[in-house]
Amino acid sequence: MSERFRAWEAPKIESGRLTRWNWLVQDADNLELGTRTDIGAFTYINAKYGVVIEDDVQIGSHCSIYSASTIDNKQGRVVLKKNCKIGTHSVVMPGVIVGENSIIGAFSFVNRDVPPNSVAYGIPAKVRRNL
């Protein structure tokens, strides 16, 4: 385990306010955050209908995670399973589950579930290989 996670502490999260690390959560009461998570700067999380980020998840900078979308009126809980990684500038849409140990490439648009132990990327994101 890297040195920076040995002293990991849950971040202070206030709905609609930037965290110390410059990411923003709407409806923070509906966010479940695991331990040793790493969320990049300028990431936006809309947790209105629930967002679960399990242990050891990494989210790159400038990502957007939506449990509600006003464009197509979709809503649903988003789950990022243990040890998955979301590449920088990616978007995860409502109702999506990203499986354990999966990797989402940078600049991807994830509008469907990604199975465990997979690599997915693109617009829309597609599974490109298994790990």
Secondary structure by P-SEA (a helix, b strand, c coil): cccccccccccccccccccccbbbbcccccccccccccccccbbbbcccbbbbccbbbbccbbbbbccccccbbbbbbbbccbbbbccbbbbccbbbbcccbbbccbbbbccccccccccccccccccccc
